[in-house]
Amino acid sequence: MVDRELEIIILHYIYVRTENYRPNN
């Protein structure tokens, strides 16, 4: 099972999306 790797991938994806959506202040 690769639940841990999958979780890391999902968290990384969410982090990248968040960084991409952060406002340019």
N, C-alpha and C positions, 0 to 999 in steps of 0.2 A: 504493500500500500504506500502511496505517496501523498497522503493527506497533508503532511507537514510541508512538503515541497509545494503542493498546490496552494496551501494557505499563504506561504511566502510569496508565491507568484501573484496571488490575488492582492495581498497587501501592497506589494511593490507596484502593481498596476494602479491601485487606488491612490497611492502616494504620487505616482507620476501624473495621474489625472488631476489631483489636487494642486500640484505644482503648476500644471498647465493652466488651470482655471483661476489661479490666484490673481487678484487685481494688480495692475501695474501702478504702484503708488509712487 
